[in-house]
């Protein structure tokens, strides 16, 4: 294994509390030029003054004052690149998931007194002779700003977002989108806050504190699913929403409940990558720009001199983070100005695996299948593709993230994040509950069998995934259901005990419907107005019209199936149907009359007229056999 992934993994071990075990391994693997002269690794004995004295640093470096963890080392390492410091704070605790050379990949090279700012130990010896001092200084400035933005704070901040989400703050944010249901909002807010509180408990007691899972009970359309959708956006943590009806008992055809945890880990991996990408955004952008610039120059867009300079630049150690050669400055300016977005470049991208055994063999991820999946993932080749600069920039951005952050390190952090902060929302749990009089009370693999399989996962067990074993002891589970044909008491007694907090959501009234149409930040009326505004239609509702929509929605719910707030969307679509259909012609007619936009005012009479047909149709349906 190359040094960078190994160092990153050892740094993660130190971050997670195994610093003593990995200190000697880091000391053996880390080049002596990277080690501080007077500071020992966390958990190790003694310093590295002798190693530092014998390292092959420049004269200016040897005379430099000893640095502490968190400062940059002026010595060169990893292919004669300037070696940045590791993200350790003064308290000898890692403040970053990865060493800084994996955080930024943009380096400040030491400059001799009166020098041009280029690295005399590497770029001056092996880099292109045409490198300009101005480019070197620009690269140094970019490095300094990037390091300053990433080295001062942890790369992954577990619990930081939750620290600002007090229970009152969570309820206030939910109130922007969901009307009523205060009890459910408070229960969810307290559960969120308890995740943060548990992280601040020290010692063995933290492991003994388990989340109090929630069961939300209420009629359809009252806000249960909407609470889950908004929680997914609030939670700075792995979050997944599933429907209980998608699963079957282990041994039957279909997905088993273990796939819930596997999907949660995948969500955590996406979250970790997004955080890492945000931290190293400046470095990734620089590397992508230099890679595209080199490809453009190699294709002859900078002339023969530029092609030679690009070849030397790419062959020099440290590419693509070394300064741009002087011969390519003109081409770089054109690229920065956006003049070359349509140019074609040939780029190398990691080949995607042709088969994904983890998805092909759902429910059968034995250790052999997991090993084969990892082997196939590690055997990826490189694909050469011809893309426009705009397309290549997006593709190289993803490839650079994969190159900077080893997959095993990302997966390990994702598993830890899943275990400590994961949240699972299981909707429609009442659909896997049979009433006490049902003939399938004990034998249905899609209902009773799924409940039995959910028991160990909600209680706490180890689930095998292709990224490692996940312990579910501290994952928060929120279940919801309407319980029309069954009662919560029809759940298995063991499952009821694992959902100790019950919250009942109330059916929505006409006043609630009116508030739903007017108060939320992105209410249904505002959505219709924004849609029609793109055509040049100014849509306005009178207050009486809004109240009539709320009244008719409640009346339809009483006369037919009660689908809650979802009825509002059906009524509104009926009200604006004629305007929405004829919007282009109406705007064209208004402009012919000298008006730029067409104004449409919806009043109470228009609402009653449009919905009366639906009401009459519902009345007649009662007499049709």
TIRO-136617 format. One record per residue (C-alpha): residue number from 0; y, x, z. Coordinates in Angstrom, 2 decimals. Each point is the difference from the previous one (the first is absolute). Layout:
N
NUM|Y|X|Z .
...
***
This chain:
625
0|0.00|0.00|0.00 .
1|3.46|1.28|-0.87 .
2|2.29|1.03|2.90 .
3|2.44|-2.91|-0.28 .
4|-2.44|-2.89|0.62 .
5|-1.72|1.95|2.77 .
6|3.29|0.79|1.70 .
7|1.10|-3.60|-0.33 .
8|-3.22|-1.25|1.56 .
9|0.25|2.47|2.87 .
10|3.61|-1.00|0.57 .
11|-1.11|-3.63|0.20 .
12|-2.64|0.97|2.55 .
13|2.71|1.62|2.08 .
14|2.16|-3.10|-0.38 .
15|-2.75|-2.28|1.29 .
16|-0.56|2.00|3.16 .
17|-2.66|2.52|-0.96 .
18|2.39|2.95|-0.04 .
19|-2.15|2.27|2.18 .
20|-3.05|-0.42|-2.20 .
21|1.87|0.64|-3.24 .
22|2.43|2.72|1.18 .
23|-2.37|2.86|-0.68 .
24|-0.94|-1.45|-3.37 .
25|3.67|-0.28|-1.00 .
26|0.60|3.58|1.17 .
27|-2.87|1.27|-2.13 .
28|0.97|-1.96|-3.10 .
29|3.80|0.26|0.15 .
30|1.42|3.17|-1.61 .
31|1.55|2.31|2.58 .
32|3.29|-0.17|-1.87 .
33|0.19|-3.69|0.95 .
34|-0.55|0.50|3.71 .
35|3.02|0.25|2.32 .
36|0.51|3.34|1.63 .
37|0.25|-1.13|3.60 .
38|-1.54|-3.44|0.17 .
39|-3.66|-0.86|0.27 .
40|-1.67|-2.97|-1.58 .
41|-0.20|-3.09|2.18 .
42|-3.06|0.29|2.16 .
43|-0.70|3.66|-0.81 .
44|0.46|3.08|2.15 .
45|2.45|2.73|-0.81 .
46|2.45|0.53|-2.81 .
47|-0.13|1.68|-3.35 .
48|2.55|2.73|0.41 .
49|-2.41|2.67|-1.21 .
50|-0.99|-2.05|-3.01 .
51|3.62|-0.64|-0.82 .
52|0.84|3.67|0.27 .
53|-2.76|0.92|-2.45 .
54|0.81|-2.74|-2.55 .
55|1.27|0.91|-3.42 .
56|3.50|-1.35|0.29 .
57|3.12|1.41|-1.51 .
58|2.27|2.34|1.97 .
59|2.47|-2.78|0.62 .
60|-2.82|-2.21|1.24 .
61|-1.37|2.63|2.38 .
62|3.40|0.32|1.62 .
63|0.43|-3.76|0.38 .
64|0.05|-1.51|3.45 .
65|-3.21|-1.66|1.18 .
66|-0.11|-3.69|-0.88 .
67|-1.36|-2.93|1.93 .
68|-2.07|-2.91|-1.25 .
69|2.01|-2.24|-2.30 .
70|2.08|2.83|-1.52 .
71|-0.64|1.44|-3.44 .
72|-1.80|3.29|-0.42 .
73|1.63|2.37|-2.49 .
74|-3.39|1.53|-0.91 .
75|-1.77|-0.81|-3.25 .
76|-3.41|-1.62|-0.16 .
77|-2.17|-2.25|-2.17 .
78|0.67|1.71|-3.30 .
79|3.14|1.88|1.07 .
80|1.89|-3.19|0.75 .
81|2.43|-0.15|2.83 .
82|-2.00|-1.21|2.97 .
83|1.59|-2.86|1.88 .
84|-0.55|-0.60|3.67 .
85|-2.49|-2.44|1.37 .
86|1.24|-3.30|1.35 .
87|-0.43|0.84|3.70 .
88|2.63|-0.87|2.54 .
89|1.20|2.18|2.82 .
90|-2.56|-1.62|2.29 .
91|-2.83|1.37|-2.20 .
92|-0.92|-3.47|-1.19 .
93|-0.45|-0.63|-3.72 .
94|2.82|-2.18|-1.30 .
95|-1.45|-0.40|-3.48 .
96|-3.30|-0.90|-1.56 .
97|0.17|2.94|-2.42 .
98|1.58|3.46|-0.03 .
99|3.41|0.04|-1.56 .
100|-1.24|1.66|-3.18 .
101|-1.96|-3.20|-0.59 .
102|2.89|-2.21|1.12 .
103|2.61|1.26|-2.42 .
104|-1.31|2.71|-2.35 .
105|3.64|1.02|-0.41 .
106|0.86|3.29|1.63 .
107|3.08|1.95|1.03 .
108|-0.62|3.57|-1.07 .
109|1.56|2.80|2.05 .
110|2.85|1.82|-1.62 .
111|1.04|3.58|0.62 .
112|3.61|0.65|0.97 .
113|2.08|-0.55|-3.07 .
114|-3.02|-1.17|-2.00 .
115|-0.26|-2.92|-2.31 .
116|-2.25|-2.07|2.19 .
117|-3.25|0.67|-1.86 .
118|-3.17|1.28|1.64 .
119|-0.05|3.74|-0.63 .
120|-3.58|0.19|1.20 .
121|-1.45|-2.48|-2.48 .
122|2.30|-1.50|-2.62 .
123|1.71|3.26|-0.58 .
124|-3.29|1.77|-0.62 .
125|-2.02|-2.53|-1.90 .
126|2.38|-2.84|-0.94 .
127|1.91|-0.35|-3.22 .
128|2.65|2.62|-0.49 .
129|2.40|-2.63|-1.27 .
130|0.18|-1.95|3.27 .
131|3.61|-0.79|0.80 .
132|1.48|0.52|3.43 .
133|1.63|-3.42|-0.22 .
134|-3.38|-1.66|-0.43 .
135|-1.37|1.93|2.92 .
136|2.81|-1.13|2.22 .
137|-0.46|-3.58|-1.11 .
138|-3.67|0.16|0.87 .
139|0.86|1.46|3.40 .
140|2.47|-2.78|0.70 .
141|-2.55|-2.63|-0.98 .
142|-2.52|1.63|2.27 .
143|2.32|0.06|2.97 .
144|0.95|-3.65|-0.27 .
145|-3.61|-1.07|-0.53 .
146|-1.28|1.99|2.94 .
147|2.75|-1.29|2.20 .
148|-0.93|-3.56|-0.85 .
149|-3.72|0.40|0.70 .
150|-0.45|2.70|2.60 .
151|1.97|-1.65|2.75 .
152|-2.28|-3.01|0.50 .
153|-3.73|-0.74|-0.09 .
154|-1.43|-0.75|-3.41 .
155|-1.93|-3.02|1.22 .
156|1.67|-1.94|2.78 .
157|-2.56|-2.27|1.66 .
158|1.69|-2.71|1.99 .
159|3.55|0.92|-1.00 .
160|0.62|-3.20|-1.95 .
161|-1.63|-2.06|2.75 .
162|2.35|1.58|2.56 .
163|2.92|-1.87|-1.60 .
164|-1.96|-3.23|-0.39 .
165|0.43|-1.57|3.41 .
166|-1.57|-3.47|0.38 .
167|3.43|-1.59|-0.43 .
168|0.64|2.08|-3.13 .
169|-3.33|-1.05|-1.54 .
170|0.71|-3.67|0.66 .
171|3.52|0.37|-1.41 .
172|-1.34|1.51|-3.23 .
173|-2.67|-2.66|-0.35 .
174|2.64|-2.69|0.54 .
175|1.68|1.12|-3.22 .
176|-2.95|-1.23|-2.02 .
177|-2.03|-2.40|2.19 .
178|1.33|-3.15|1.62 .
179|-1.29|-1.04|3.42 .
180|-3.38|1.08|1.42 .
181|1.63|1.92|2.85 .
182|-3.23|0.35|2.01 .
183|-1.82|1.69|-2.87 .
184|2.91|2.34|-0.64 .
185|0.16|1.00|3.66 .
186|-3.75|0.66|0.19 .
187|0.13|2.22|-3.08 .
188|3.13|1.77|1.27 .
189|-1.63|0.81|3.35 .
190|-3.13|1.28|-1.78 .
191|2.20|2.28|-2.11 .
192|1.83|1.32|3.02 .
193|-3.23|0.66|1.87 .
194|-1.08|2.35|-2.78 .
195|3.07|2.13|0.67 .
196|-0.42|-0.28|3.79 .
197|-3.59|1.21|-0.19 .
198|1.06|3.11|-1.92 .
199|2.28|0.93|2.89 .
200|-2.72|-0.28|2.65 .
201|-1.28|3.44|0.94 .
202|-3.48|1.15|0.89 .
203|-3.33|-1.74|-0.22 .
204|1.54|-3.40|0.75 .
205|1.27|-0.19|-3.57 .
206|-3.56|-0.21|-1.34 .
207|-0.80|-2.81|2.41 .
208|2.85|-2.20|-1.21 .
209|-1.23|-2.17|-2.86 .
210|2.06|-2.44|-2.08 .
211|-0.05|-3.70|0.88 .
212|-1.07|-1.67|-3.23 .
213|1.68|-3.25|-1.05 .
214|-1.31|-3.30|-1.38 .
215|2.67|-2.16|-1.69 .
216|-0.85|-3.68|-0.40 .
217|2.05|-2.40|-2.09 .
218|0.00|-2.30|-3.04 .
219|0.30|1.41|-3.49 .
220|3.51|0.84|-1.14 .
221|1.44|0.48|3.48 .
222|0.66|3.75|-0.31 .
223|-3.18|1.84|1.02 .
224|-0.41|1.91|-3.27 .
225|3.74|0.55|-0.31 .
226|0.03|1.69|3.40 .
227|-2.69|2.37|-1.29 .
228|1.99|0.77|-3.17 .
229|3.11|0.82|1.96 .
230|-1.93|2.06|2.53 .
231|-1.35|2.15|-2.81 .
232|3.58|0.91|-0.92 .
233|1.09|0.53|3.60 .
234|-2.94|2.12|1.10 .
235|0.38|3.71|-0.62 .
236|-3.77|0.17|0.41 .
237|-3.17|-0.64|-2.00 .
238|-0.16|-3.76|-0.58 .
239|-2.39|-2.15|-2.01 .
240|-0.33|-3.77|-0.47 .
241|-3.39|-1.43|-0.99 .
242|-1.58|-3.43|-0.34 .
243|-3.11|-0.60|2.05 .
244|-1.59|-2.02|-2.83 .
245|-0.40|3.14|-2.15 .
246|-2.74|1.49|2.16 .
247|-3.70|-0.59|0.53 .
248|-2.49|1.20|2.58 .
249|-1.41|3.50|-0.42 .
250|-3.07|-0.10|-2.23 .
251|1.25|-2.84|-2.22 .
252|1.76|0.24|-3.33 .
253|3.75|0.46|0.51 .
254|2.40|2.11|2.02 .
255|-0.81|0.75|3.60 .
256|2.63|0.17|2.72 .
257|-0.12|3.82|0.16 .
258|2.04|-0.01|-3.21 .
259|2.94|-1.28|2.08 .
260|0.22|3.33|1.79 .
261|-0.57|1.92|-3.24 .
262|2.90|-1.82|-1.62 .
263|2.12|0.64|3.10 .
264|-0.63|3.74|-0.34 .
265|1.06|-0.15|-3.65 .
266|3.21|-1.72|1.09 .
267|0.53|2.77|2.57 .
268|-0.47|2.67|-2.69 .
269|2.71|-1.65|-2.08 .
270|2.28|-0.08|3.03 .
271|-0.62|3.68|0.81 .
272|0.66|1.03|-3.60 .
273|3.24|-1.96|-0.12 .
274|1.21|1.67|3.21 .
275|-0.95|3.44|-1.27 .
276|1.64|-0.69|-3.34 .
277|3.21|-1.03|1.76 .
278|0.04|3.15|2.11 .
279|-0.56|2.34|-2.96 .
280|2.01|-1.97|-2.55 .
281|2.40|2.84|-0.80 .
282|-2.79|2.54|-0.47 .
283|-2.05|-2.34|-2.18 .
284|2.99|-0.81|-2.21 .
285|0.78|3.70|-0.43 .
286|-3.59|0.90|-0.89 .
287|-0.23|-2.86|-2.52 .
288|3.31|0.97|-1.62 .
289|-1.05|3.64|-0.36 .
290|-3.39|-0.95|-1.42 .
291|1.57|-2.24|-2.64 .
292|2.64|2.64|-0.75 .
293|-2.68|2.63|-0.57 .
294|-1.93|-2.31|-2.34 .
295|3.13|-0.82|-1.99 .
296|0.86|3.69|-0.34 .
297|-3.56|0.87|-1.01 .
298|0.21|-2.54|-2.83 .
299|2.95|1.93|-1.48 .
300|2.92|-2.17|1.11 .
301|1.74|3.05|1.53 .
302|-0.72|2.34|-2.90 .
303|-2.27|3.07|-0.11 .
304|1.81|1.68|2.88 .
305|-0.40|-3.11|2.14 .
306|-3.71|-0.26|-0.82 .
307|-0.56|3.60|1.11 .
308|2.04|-0.54|3.18 .
309|-1.98|-3.18|0.75 .
310|-3.31|1.83|-0.39 .
311|1.13|2.77|2.36 .
312|1.39|-2.56|2.44 .
313|-3.26|-1.95|0.10 .
314|-2.03|3.20|0.50 .
315|2.16|1.19|2.90 .
316|-1.28|-0.66|3.55 .
317|1.48|-3.05|1.64 .
318|0.51|-2.16|-3.10 .
319|1.18|-2.79|-0.15 .
320|2.30|0.63|3.00 .
321|1.53|3.26|-1.21 .
322|3.54|0.02|-1.46 .
323|0.49|-1.05|-3.62 .
324|0.43|2.89|-2.50 .
325|3.48|0.42|-1.43 .
326|-1.28|-0.61|-3.52 .
327|-1.02|-3.54|0.98 .
328|3.21|-1.05|1.72 .
329|1.29|-1.80|-3.08 .
330|-3.23|-1.94|-0.44 .
331|0.01|-0.81|3.70 .
332|3.50|-1.47|-0.28 .
333|-1.09|-2.21|-2.89 .
334|-3.03|-1.16|1.99 .
335|2.15|-0.81|3.03 .
336|2.43|-1.95|-2.19 .
337|-2.83|-2.25|-1.24 .
338|0.24|1.13|-3.62 .
339|-3.72|0.87|-0.25 .
340|-1.61|-3.11|1.51 .
341|-1.67|-0.84|-3.32 .
342|-1.28|3.51|-0.73 .
343|-3.79|0.49|-0.08 .
344|-1.59|2.52|2.37 .
345|-3.61|0.92|0.68 .
346|-0.87|-0.11|3.69 .
347|-3.13|0.70|2.03 .
348|-1.04|-2.78|2.37 .
349|-3.01|-0.35|2.32 .
350|-2.72|-1.97|-1.77 .
351|-0.85|-3.30|1.60 .
352|-3.64|-0.51|0.97 .
353|-1.98|-2.11|-2.42 .
354|-2.08|-1.66|2.72 .
355|0.90|-1.16|3.49 .
356|-3.26|-0.32|1.90 .
357|1.84|-1.36|3.03 .
358|1.09|-3.09|-1.94 .
359|-3.16|-0.32|-2.10 .
360|-2.27|-0.13|3.03 .
361|1.91|-2.26|2.38 .
362|-1.81|-0.35|3.30 .
363|-2.38|2.87|-0.78 .
364|2.05|3.04|0.94 .
365|-2.72|2.10|1.53 .
366|0.70|3.66|0.81 .
367|-1.62|0.91|-3.35 .
368|2.32|-2.30|-1.96 .
369|3.03|1.33|1.90 .
370|-1.05|3.62|-0.70 .
371|-0.47|-0.74|-3.71 .
372|3.39|-1.72|-0.13 .
373|1.70|3.03|1.58 .
374|-1.87|2.37|-2.34 .
375|1.16|-1.92|-3.06 .
376|3.56|-0.09|1.32 .
377|-0.06|3.77|0.53 .
378|-1.28|0.66|-3.53 .
379|3.07|-1.31|-1.76 .
380|1.13|1.72|-3.15 .
381|3.43|0.33|-1.52 .
382|1.21|-2.28|-2.77 .
383|2.62|1.09|-2.52 .
384|2.25|-2.84|-1.09 .
385|2.98|-0.23|-2.34 .
386|2.66|-2.13|1.65 .
387|3.72|-0.56|-0.22 .
388|2.11|1.74|2.61 .
389|0.57|-3.30|1.78 .
390|-3.73|-0.75|0.14 .
391|-0.89|3.59|0.91 .
392|2.42|-0.04|2.93 .
393|-1.79|-2.96|1.62 .
394|-3.48|1.42|-0.70 .
395|0.85|3.48|1.27 .
396|1.57|-1.47|3.12 .
397|-3.34|-1.51|1.03 .
398|-1.89|3.15|-0.99 .
399|2.37|2.19|2.05 .
400|-0.59|-2.14|3.09 .
401|-3.76|0.45|-0.39 .
402|0.47|3.74|-0.49 .
403|2.27|0.51|2.99 .
404|-1.97|-2.10|2.46 .
405|-3.79|0.56|-0.01 .
406|-2.04|-3.18|-0.16 .
407|-2.03|0.90|3.09 .
408|3.14|0.44|2.09 .
409|1.45|-3.31|-1.18 .
410|-3.30|-1.77|0.65 .
411|-0.29|1.45|3.50 .
412|3.49|-1.12|0.94 .
413|-0.63|-3.42|-1.58 .
414|-3.13|-0.50|2.12 .
415|1.93|0.93|3.15 .
416|2.81|-2.38|-0.95 .
417|-2.48|-2.79|-0.68 .
418|-1.70|0.41|3.37 .
419|3.22|0.12|2.01 .
420|2.38|-2.33|-1.89 .
421|-2.13|-2.12|-2.36 .
422|0.59|-3.77|-0.21 .
423|-2.37|-2.48|-1.67 .
424|1.01|-3.59|-0.76 .
425|-3.00|-2.27|-0.71 .
426|1.11|-3.28|-1.56 .
427|-2.03|-3.21|-0.48 .
428|-2.35|0.88|2.84 .
429|-0.63|-3.72|0.55 .
430|-1.77|-0.13|-3.39 .
431|-2.90|2.06|1.39 .
432|-0.39|-2.34|2.98 .
433|-2.54|-2.84|-0.16 .
434|0.37|-3.03|2.24 .
435|-2.59|-0.55|2.69 .
436|-1.65|-2.75|-2.07 .
437|-0.33|2.10|-3.15 .
438|-3.58|0.69|-1.25 .
439|1.15|3.57|-0.78 .
440|1.07|0.62|3.57 .
441|-2.14|3.11|0.41 .
442|-1.19|1.05|-3.44 .
443|2.90|0.23|-2.44 .
444|0.53|3.65|-1.05 .
445|3.59|-0.78|-1.10 .
446|1.05|-1.51|3.33 .
447|-2.08|0.70|3.10 .
448|-1.23|3.28|-1.48 .
449|3.55|1.19|-0.65 .
450|0.98|-0.88|3.56 .
451|-2.88|2.09|1.34 .
452|1.05|2.94|-2.17 .
453|3.62|-0.30|1.14 .
454|-0.96|0.26|3.67 .
455|-0.63|3.78|0.18 .
456|2.98|0.86|-2.20 .
457|2.47|-2.02|2.08 .
458|-1.56|1.19|3.25 .
459|0.00|3.63|-1.12 .
460|-2.52|1.97|-2.02 .
461|-0.29|2.92|-2.40 .
462|0.22|-0.81|-3.71 .
463|-1.04|2.51|-2.64 .
464|2.45|0.46|-2.88 .
465|0.18|2.59|-2.74 .
466|2.96|1.56|1.84 .
467|-1.80|0.31|3.34 .
468|-1.12|-2.06|2.96 .
469|2.54|-2.53|1.28 .
470|-0.09|-1.28|3.58 .
471|1.32|-3.56|0.26 .
472|0.59|-0.06|3.77 .
473|3.80|-0.05|-0.31 .
474|0.50|-1.93|-3.24 .
475|1.92|-3.24|0.52 .
476|-1.61|-3.13|-1.50 .
477|2.02|-3.16|-0.66 .
478|-2.02|-3.00|-1.18 .
479|1.32|-3.34|-1.21 .
480|-1.35|-3.34|-1.16 .
481|0.90|-3.66|-0.40 .
482|-3.18|-1.29|1.70 .
483|0.07|-3.38|-1.74 .
484|-3.77|-0.57|-0.26 .
485|-0.95|2.18|2.96 .
486|1.46|0.86|3.37 .
487|0.79|3.43|1.42 .
488|-2.72|-0.71|2.55 .
489|-2.55|-0.02|-2.85 .
490|0.48|3.73|-0.41 .
491|-2.75|2.12|1.52 .
492|0.70|0.43|3.69 .
493|-0.11|3.78|-0.36 .
494|2.60|-0.11|-2.78 .
495|2.24|-2.29|2.02 .
496|-0.08|2.52|2.83 .
497|1.16|2.74|-2.37 .
498|3.05|-2.09|-0.98 .
499|1.48|-0.57|3.46 .
500|3.53|-1.01|-1.03 .
501|0.22|-3.45|-1.60 .
502|3.18|-1.26|-1.60 .
503|0.41|-3.51|-1.41 .
504|2.44|-0.49|-2.85 .
505|1.61|-3.41|-0.38 .
506|0.12|-2.18|-3.11 .
507|3.35|0.12|-1.78 .
508|2.41|-2.94|0.07 .
509|2.77|-1.17|-2.33 .
510|2.59|1.98|1.95 .
511|-2.18|3.10|-0.33 .
512|-0.20|-0.52|-3.74 .
513|3.79|-0.22|-0.21 .
514|0.36|3.25|1.93 .
515|-2.62|1.68|-2.21 .
516|2.09|-0.93|-3.05 .
517|3.27|1.32|1.44 .
518|-0.43|2.62|2.73 .
519|-2.49|2.72|-1.14 .
520|1.45|3.03|-1.71 .
521|-1.82|-0.66|-3.27 .
522|-0.52|-3.77|0.14 .
523|-1.46|-2.04|-2.85 .
524|3.36|-1.37|-1.15 .
525|1.51|3.48|-0.23 .
526|-3.03|1.14|-2.01 .
527|0.51|-2.80|-2.51 .
528|3.71|0.80|-0.22 .
529|-0.64|3.68|-0.69 .
530|-2.62|-0.78|-2.66 .
531|2.28|-2.34|-1.93 .
532|2.99|2.31|0.44 .
533|-1.75|2.49|-2.31 .
534|0.33|-2.62|-2.78 .
535|3.66|-0.71|0.77 .
536|-0.53|-3.17|2.07 .
537|1.84|-0.53|3.29 .
538|-2.24|-2.28|2.06 .
539|1.41|-1.76|3.05 .
540|-1.62|-2.43|2.49 .
541|2.02|-2.43|2.08 .
542|-0.92|-0.26|3.66 .
543|-1.22|-3.56|-0.55 .
544|-2.28|1.21|-2.79 .
545|-1.53|2.65|2.25 .
546|-0.66|-2.56|2.73 .
547|-1.56|-2.35|-2.55 .
548|-2.37|2.77|-1.14 .
549|-1.04|0.55|3.63 .
550|-0.52|-3.76|0.54 .
551|-2.10|-0.46|-3.13 .
552|-2.12|3.06|0.79 .
553|-0.86|-1.40|3.42 .
554|-0.73|-3.43|-1.52 .
555|-2.38|1.50|-2.57 .
556|-1.78|1.95|2.75 .
557|-0.55|-3.23|1.94 .
558|-1.14|-1.97|-3.04 .
559|-2.36|2.64|-1.34 .
560|-1.41|3.28|1.24 .
561|2.25|1.77|2.50 .
562|0.60|3.42|-1.53 .
563|3.03|0.79|2.17 .
564|2.88|2.06|-1.36 .
565|-1.85|0.62|-3.27 .
566|0.97|-3.56|-0.97 .
567|3.64|1.09|-0.27 .
568|-0.76|2.28|-2.93 .
569|-1.67|-2.85|-1.89 .
570|2.91|-2.38|0.61 .
571|2.64|2.58|-0.97 .
572|-1.80|0.88|-3.22 .
573|0.02|-3.69|-0.91 .
574|3.72|-0.29|0.77 .
575|1.14|2.96|-2.13 .
576|-2.62|-0.43|-2.74 .
577|2.37|-1.52|-2.59 .
578|2.75|2.58|0.63 .
579|-2.42|2.89|-0.03 .
580|-1.59|-1.16|-3.26 .
581|3.27|-0.53|-1.85 .
582|2.01|2.87|1.50 .
583|0.40|2.07|-3.22 .
584|1.25|-3.01|-2.01 .
585|2.29|-1.17|2.80 .
586|1.63|3.44|0.28 .
587|0.41|0.22|-3.77 .
588|1.70|-3.40|-0.03 .
589|2.32|1.00|2.87 .
590|1.06|3.17|-1.81 .
591|0.68|-2.01|-3.14 .
592|2.39|-2.08|2.10 .
593|1.77|3.14|1.26 .
594|-1.76|0.41|3.34 .
595|-1.82|3.23|0.83 .
596|-2.60|-1.62|2.29 .
597|-1.56|-3.42|0.45 .
598|0.53|-1.64|3.39 .
599|-2.67|-2.37|1.32 .
600|0.44|-1.98|3.22 .
601|-3.09|-1.64|1.51 .
602|0.82|-3.04|2.14 .
603|-2.08|-2.43|2.03 .
604|-0.36|-2.52|-2.84 .
605|-1.40|2.64|-2.36 .
606|-2.58|1.06|2.59 .
607|-1.11|-3.57|0.66 .
608|-0.28|-0.75|-3.71 .
609|-2.09|3.08|-0.78 .
610|-2.39|-0.40|2.94 .
611|-0.35|-3.80|-0.19 .
612|-2.52|0.34|-2.83 .
613|-2.16|2.26|2.15 .
614|0.19|-2.39|2.94 .
615|-1.02|-2.95|-2.19 .
616|-2.87|1.97|-1.48 .
617|-1.28|0.81|3.49 .
618|0.12|-3.68|0.97 .
619|-2.00|-1.04|-3.08 .
620|-2.63|2.66|0.60 .
621|-1.15|-1.89|3.10 .
622|-1.23|-2.90|-2.21 .
623|-1.76|2.09|-2.64 .
624|-3.77|0.41|0.46 .
***
